[in-house]
């Protein structure tokens, strides 16, 4: 090819680059002056019945689309709720009439996903974790989590894992140990279920709410998880239990030091100066514990472990 | 080679020369490749989504090929007036219909094979070097040979669609044939609902009509085994055989009807 014949190509490339840059510039200018409207999520999705009728083929693929949407929805809402909680802009969910961030579409999205693909194992298992997580990590709807898993059991009664998950939801979110033990027992009756599910049922019934029983529960989950997400969730719960234990020990030390001093302890520096702690104690996620003006040791809202699970033992003390 | 064989080979060559075909295959391969990116958006479900999207792409683009090429098999010959030359040769009319059908099925088989290789290549690329823990989480292996069962049934389903398009094109215009073929395709997925019409309607004649229609229309749902294959559920050989046999019989009916109409058609 000669230099003469290359020239038009060079001109074309330069023109395309220049026009492309102008196009990007114009878009940025337009976006700055006329922001694109945010789509209304409530109207974007069809009901379970309507979707079921409309999607006559490629149901598995459409289920994937809804699953991705559920993940994005859950992730975005969780981040928003955590941000609001961390900046104290919103009242605590327990005090608010309605939580500041709504998770209303989460269950319908998971319901449609599992209607289109009734064997979507991960949608049941992850979905139940999402639904049962307390605010701001989720909507705190154990009832919906159980309903989703029970729907899965109708299609796949051989899945003892769903009974295990139902037991977890009752144990951790509803603190209903009788129902949790019953779910573990039902799961252990399923052919192919592991032997430890029956002992888990017995332990739950005998020592429900006991921290060691909880630890056993999550350790089993972490060791038998068949996916990374469930293993990470179980590891997080184990770290939260460790944090609860550390907080109790630290609180005892703070209370004793305060009693000796005759005034509430509100600063870690006092304890460090007294040689009671070597430095500001860190939680298992590596974030410093907080010491409130009321002399209470708390986990930081910035910590990945926040909020700590609500323990029935703690409920009776309050 | 027999007359039928020559017509089939010519039909295949003609399809291969069609640029639209290449665009469809390329687009399907791009979509299968893009499934890798989509898979990254979900928690541990990358292989399920890649397989779902891969098999759906194969079925969807195969459908477009079957319909848009199928409706033109006869009408193009008539439009170009090449049918007169063909009929002047010692070729029987039913051989033209059967040869055209065989040519398109050959085209579809080659294209489906290319798309299947692309799907397996993407799955192999993503599965490469995956650790044992991640692998045990999958309901079915990444390079599951059972995917081929789904592809085979898609091919048989596309044979029904091709035969339907060819049947309509023997007596109708290309646009009308396309509409009718898509209509039959959609209705084919509701055969089971028509069969269970008695659960929603009390009228006896309506029930009988719906039941009759459910047997006349092709029952296409059994050819879609994507969900079973993706979830690693067994799909028995007996199921495959019965479903394929049904597909072949249905194709034979349409070809007989198409060949009969074509034999009696006046091209003056």
Interface residues (C-beta under 8 A of the other chain):
Chain A: X56 X57 X58 X59 X60 X61 X63 X64 X67 X68 X71 X72 X117 X119 X121 X122 X126 X226 X227 X228 X229
Chain B: X38 X41 X42 X43 X44 X45 X48 X49 X52 X53 X56 X59 X60 X133 X134 X136 X137 X139 X186 X189 X190 X220 X224 X226 X227 X230 X231 X233
